[in-house]
């Protein structure tokens, strides 16, 4: 009996220590403290325009090359009836009617995209106007890449309507070069991403297009007999092909969608990610589609692609059904050197985790990773592989939030606002959802959409920025993730697609510098590796896009390690 009680006590102490270890790491909402006073505006007026459902993304990127990540936020715009709706709401709050001259921004912040410069002390300053990036279109997504190879990261923004390409002038300002570069893309675009798919040294651009939708022909959906309106389903609208722009190397791009084998009018795209899934040195493309099968374009290495999603096992659910794909990203969660894949889906579908088997195929590992049951009731959007606790294994973040604010009236289950989730990697092929242990920053029930990630305060752990539909965003500071050691790799802004392997002890981690993944967003280009208790990294191997390789041995931990091609 004594031995049994002793065993129980030891188990209790072990569990208690594990809980304390988890709760010692907290995410804290520091949005206002950091000086980010901003609100997303989706322009809603009760008419249920479909673009209101998508929200918008954000980008962490060091636009001024001062070694700390700045923040760009994409906003919506007023839709028909919005100003009248705002006046009515403001009048109800103030108890008096407001004159018709009151602008739409009376009750909220001005609906333009915004750039916040990192001050290097944990705070940000709004520099939107001076930088010249205050687009007023109905925005959704953004991505970053040095398309002109001048050393400064440029910015591409997607809209319902014409997109925008901002060239970084290198002096704190940007120039709108959309028309000159030939990348306006007038259709409804969502996510976007740069990559050098043809290995010519110039970043090309993939733009995801969604559906054909007209504000003037907005259909009525919902419960007509009860007069309850709802957002329509994507099946009500025709799909559009995505667009691939090839960089000509002279500041302009050419639409090569058809000649490259990308043209496809069946997808209703929301998320996109580039990644070299078969380790052949050429980046491939995965597109998450809403209600149609997802697309996987394998790079043939000759400037063309072949769509192989169904053959690889990543087009449909495990049961063979097309799902409502939202966000997607690659990441090597088991450290075997092969990029795995995840995609977020609608409520009651589960998010999907695909394991890269290293033989050219993927296996649906959603059930075996123990994530299926947790994600089933949530509607997922942005997702990312991040090592939030610096233990050397990728964890998973998921941003959640429903479409309909009137779910109960529509007779549907669930809530409009939902908690965001973090799945901790258990190092055995499974994950445990731990957000409830990680502080107040992950307890909010927001209507989240996009998310971006960076060590914004330069303390050695990954922080999270989440955009929320029609409300302010949240900057979640990681407090305690740097108890374990880390190494950050900073490469030139043009090094999109470069692969880095970091070996510390018996663990080798693989990451690629990536433009525009997750959902509508851009994470910091600097790579972050948690290395646990290791005080040094045994080897850093860099595989550049042109095939060149570099190795660095015995690299001290807890530093930003800068690498340029050919420089040791």
N, C-alpha and C positions, 0 to 999 in steps of 0.2 A: 504493500500500500504506500509506504514512504517513497519507494522508487517511482511509483505511478504519480504521486503528488509532485515530486520533484520534477518529473518530466513535464507535467502540466504547467508548473511554474516557469520552467525554462522556455516552453513554447509561448507562454503569455509574455514573458520578457522580450522574446525574439520578435513577436508581432508588434509589441509596443514600440520597440526600437525602430522597426520598419516604418510604422506610422509616423513616429517622430522624425525619422529621416526624410520622409516625404513632405511632412508639413513644415519642415525647416526651410524648404524651398517654396517661395510664394510668388505669385504674379499680382502686382499691385497696379490699379488704375491711376495713372499719373498724367492723364490727358491735359487737364487744365493747368496742373502744376508745371507741365512742360511748355505751356504757352500755345497750345493748339486749340484755338477757339474757332470752330468750324462746324457746319451742319450740312449733311447731304440733303439735297432737295430733289425729289422725284417728280414734282409738278402735279401731284394728284389733285383731282377735283371731284372725284366720285364717278367719273366717266369710265374708269377701269381701262385706261390705255395700257397695252400690254408691256410697253417698255418700262413701266413703273415697277414691274416685278423683279427686274434684273439687278437693280442696285448698281454700284460702281466699285472700282478698284483703287489701288494706291501703289506707289513705288517708293522704296528706299533706294536712293542712289547718291553717290558723292559727286554732285554736278560740278562743284568748284574745286575738287581735288585737294581738299584740305584735311583729308584722312578721317572725316567723320560723315556718316550717312545723312543726307538730307531727305526730305519727305515731300512727295507730290501726291495730291489728292484729286481725283476725278469727280466731277459733279454732274448732276442732271440739269434740267432747265424747266421753266414754266410750260405747262401744256394748256390747251384750251379750257377755260373755266377756272384756272388756278388762282388768278388774282382776285376774282370775285369770291372764291372760297376762302382765301386768306383774309380778305376784308371782313367777311362775315364772322370768321373765327375770332379775329382781333376785336371786332365790335362786341361779340358776346363776352369776351374777357374784360373789356374796358367799360362795358355798360352803356356805350353810346355808339352811334353810327359814325363811321369815318368817311371823310370826303373821298370822292372817286379819284382824286389826284394821288392818294396814297399808293406808293409803288408796291410791287409784289414782294420786295425784300423788307417790308415794314415789320413783319412778324418773324423773320428768319434772316440768316445771313445771305449775302448776295450769292446767287447760284452761278459761280464760275469755278473753274478748276483753280487750284491753289498750290503754290510752292512754299514750303517752310524750310528755311536754312537752319541747319544745326549749329548752335552757338558753341558747342564743345563743352558745355557745362550742365547738360541735361535739359536745356531749354531750346526752343526754336523761335525764329522770327519769320513772319510772313513777308516774303519778298516777291510776291506774285507779280505786282505791277512793274517793278523795276526789272524783273527778269524777262517779262514779255511772254508769259505762258498762261494768261487768263482767258482760256478758251471759253466761250459762252454757249457752245453747242450742247446737245443732249448727250453727255459723255457716259461711257461705260468702262473701257479698259485702257491699259497703258503698258508699254514695255520699253526697255532701255538697251542701247547698244551703240558703239562707236562706228556708225555706218560710213563715215568719211575718213577714218584712220588718222584723225588729227590728235588723238590722245584724250579727247573729252567725250564723255557719254552723251549721246543724243536721246531724244524722247519722242516716242510715237504714241498717239492717243486715238482711240476708236470712239465713234459716235453713232447715234441714229442719224444718219446723214454723213456728210463729208468728214473724213478723218483728218488728223493733223500730224505733220512731222516737224518737230522743232530741232533745228541744228544748234548745238551748243557752241557759242562764239568764243568760249574760253576766258571771258572777262566777267562772268556772272550774269550774262544775258543770253537769250536764245532768239533765233530768227525763224519765222514760219516759212519753210521751204517746200510746203506740200505740193503746190502746183508745179514748181520747177522740178522737183524730184519725181513727179508723176505717180504719187501714191495716195491720192485723195480718196479713192474707193467710196463712191457715193451710197452704196447699199448699207443696210443695218449691220454694223460690225460689233463684235463683242471682244473676245480675247485676241491677242497678237503676240508675236515673238520673233526676235532676230536670230539668225544662225547662218553660218557659212556652209550651205548644203553642197556646194560644188568645189569647195576647197581652193578657191582662187584668191583668198586673202581679203575678201570683201563680204561684209555681213548682208545677207539677204533677209527678206521679211515675209513672214506668213501672217495673213489676216483671216480670222474666222468670221464668217458671215452667218447670220441667224435665219430669219424668216422674211417673207414679203408681207409687210404690214403698212397700212395707210391710216393716218390719223383721220382723214376725211371719211374713211369707210370702216370705222371702228364697230365691229359686230357686238350685239347684245348677248351676253351669256349669263347664266345663273338660273334662279328659280323664278320663271316668269309669272307663274300663278300666284306667287307671294310677293312679286315685285322686288326680289332680292338679287342685286346684280353681283356678278363675280368676274374675275379675270378669265378669259377664254383659255382653252388648252392649246398647246402648240399644234395639235392635229388639225386645228381650224385654219391653218395658214400654210402656204407653199414654202418649201425649203429653198435655200440659195447655195450656190457653190462658194467655197472659200477661195481666197486669192493668194497666189505665190508671186511675189515680186523679186526678180533677180537684180542684184546690184551690178550696175554697169561699170563701176569703178570711177565714174566721173561726176558723181553727185546725183545721178539719175538712176531710175529703176525701170525695168521692163516687166510687164505682166506675162509670165510664162506658165500660167495655170494649166492651160491645155497641153502645151508641148512637153511639160514636165510630168504629165500624168496625174495631176491633182484635181482636175475638173470633175466635180461630182455634185449633182443637184438633188441628192437624197438626204444629205445631212443638214441638221438644224443645230449648228455648232455653238457651243458656249465656252468650252475650255480647250486649250492646246498646250502641248509640251513637246520640245525637241529633246532627243536623247539617243545615244548610240547603244541600242539594246543588244546587238549581236557582236559588239566589240570589233567591228571591221574598220573603224576610223571615220565612218560617214554617218552624220546625224540623221535619225529617222523621226517621223512625226506621228503623234497620237492625238486624235481629236475626240473630245467628249460631246456627243450630240444629245439633244433634248427630244426624246420619244422616238428616235430612229437609231439604228445600229451605229456604234462608234466605229471610227475609221483609223486604220493604222497604215501609214505609208512607209514602206521599206525603201530606203535609199539604195538605188542600184549602182551608185558610184560613177555614173556617166551623165549626170544631170537630170535623170529621170527617177520616178518613183513607181512602186507597184503597191496597190492597196491589198493588204493581206490580213486584215483584222479578223475575219472569220476563221481563216486557216490557223492563225496564231492563238486563237481562243480568247480574244479580247474585244470582240465586237458586241457580244450579247451576254446576258446573265448566265449563270451556271445552268439554268433551266431553259435556255435558248430563247429568252424574251428580250426585246429591245427595251431599255430602261431610259429614264430621264437623266442623262449625264449632265453634270454641271461643271465641277472643277476636276483637274487631273494633274498628276505630277509623277516623275520618275524618282526612284531612290533605292539604294542598295541596303535594304533593312537588315539582311542577314550577313552582310560583309563577306559575300562570296565572290565579289568582283563582277557581278552581273546586275544591271539595273532592273529593279522590280517596278511595278506600276500600280497606281491607285486611282480610282475615280469615284466622286461623290454622286449620289443619286437622290431621287425624290423620297418622300416619306413612304414607309411600308415597302421599300425596295432593298434596303441596306446599301451601304457603300461597299465597293468591291476592291479587294486586294488581289492583284495578280502576281504570282511568283515567277520570276524568270528562271527557267530550268537550265539555261545555259546550252540548250541544244536547238535554239531557234524557236522555241515554243514557250508559252506561259501556262501556268496552272492556277485556276481560281482557288485562292487560299483564304477566302473570306471566312469560311466556317472554321478551318483549322487554326487560324490566327486568333480566334475567339473574339472577333470584332462584330460579327453579323448581328447578334441579338441586341447589342448596345445601339448600333446605328439605325436599326429598323424603324423606330418611331420618329427619327429626326429627318429634316429636309436639309441635306448638306450642300454647301457651296464651295468656298475656298478650302484647300487642303494642302498640307506640306509635310515633308519629312524633315524634322528638326531634332537635334540632340539637345533638348532643353536642360538636361542634367549633366552634360559633358562626360557621360560614361563610355563613349565610343560606339554607341549604337543609336540608330535613328529611331526616334519616336514619331508619332503622327498627331498633327493638329487638324481639327475640322471645325469650320465655321458653319453655324446652323441658323435657320430662320424660315418661317413659312411664307407662302405667297399671300394667303387670304387673311385679312384682319377680322373677317366675319365668319370664321370657321363654324362656330356654333349655329349661327343662323342658317348656314348652308347645310347643316346636318352632318358635318365632317368632324372627325376626331382630331385631337392635337391642339397646340397653342400657337399663336402667331409668333410671339417671342420664344426663343429656345436657348438653352445653355450651349456654349461651345465646348468642345471635347478635346482632351489630350489622352492619347493612348501611350502608355509607357512600354517600351520594348523590354521583354523579359529575357532576351538573349537565347531563347529556345524555340523561336518561330512563332511565339504567341505575344499578345499585347494585353495590358490591363488598363482599363479606363480609370484615370486618377484625378480628373479635374476637380472633384469635390475636396481633394486634399491640398490643392495648390493655391489657396487664398481667395480673397473676395473678388479679384479680377476675373476669375473664371466662374463666378456664381451668377452673373447677370443673365437675365433672359432677354436678350436683344434679338432684333431681326437682322442678323449679320449676313454679309455677302462676301466681300473681298477681304484679303489679309496679306500682309507683307511682313518680312522678318529681317532683323538686323541687330547687331550689338550697338544700338544707337548711343548708349552712354559709355561705351568703350571700357566695360568692366569685365569682359571675358565670358559673357553668356548671352544667349539669344533672347531678344525681346520680341514682342508681338504687337503689331498694329492691325486692328480690325475695323473695317468700314461697316456701317449699319444703315439700313434703308430708311431714308427720310428723317434721320436723327443724327446726333453727333457720333463720331467714331470713338474708339478707345485705344489708347496707348498703354499696353500692359508691360510694366517693367519686371524683368526677371530678377528676383532677389534671392540669391543662394545657389544659382546654377554654377557659379564659378568656384564652388568649393572643390570641384574636380578641376584638373588641369585642362588646358586647351591650346590649340594652335590655329591661327587664322592665316590664310594664304591670300595675298593681294596680288592680282595679275593686272596687266593693262586692260583698259575698257574694251579693246577690240578682241579680247581673248575668249569670246563666247564659244562654247563647245570644247574648250581645253579641258582635259581630264587630269585629275590629280589623285594619286594614291599616297596615303599616309600610313606608314607601318610603325606601330608602337607595341613592342612585345609580340604577342601572338595574334594581334588584331591588325588587319589591313583594311582601311576604309577607302571607298572610291566615291568621288564626287566629280561633277562636271560644272563648269561655269555656265549658268543658264540665264537666258532672257525670257521673261514673261511666262511663268507657269502658275499652277494653282487655280485661280479664277480671277480674271481681269486685272491681275496684279503683277508686280515685279519685286522680287526679294533682292537684298543687297548682293552685288556681284562678288564681293569678297567671300571666300569659302571659310566655313567654320568647322573645325574638327574638335570634338571633345576627346580627351585621351586619358581620362580617369586619373589614376595615381601616378602615371608616368611623368617624370620630370623632363624627359627628353624624347624626341621622336627619332627612331632609328633611321628611317629613310623617307624622303619625300620624292616621289617620282612624278614628273610633269610630262604629259603627252600633248604636244601642241597640235593644232589643227592641220598644220602642214606636214605632220609626220615626225618632226624632230622631238627628241626626248632629252630631259635633263634630270639628274639625280642629285640630291643633297642629303648628306648623312649627319647624324648626331646633332639634330637641330633642337635648341633649347625650347621648352614649352612656355606658355603664357606670354606670347608675343605675336605681333603682326609681321609675318614673314613675306617680304616683297620679292617678287620674282619677275624678271624680264627675260624674254627668250634670248639665249646665247650669252647671258650675263651671269656669272657665278659669284 
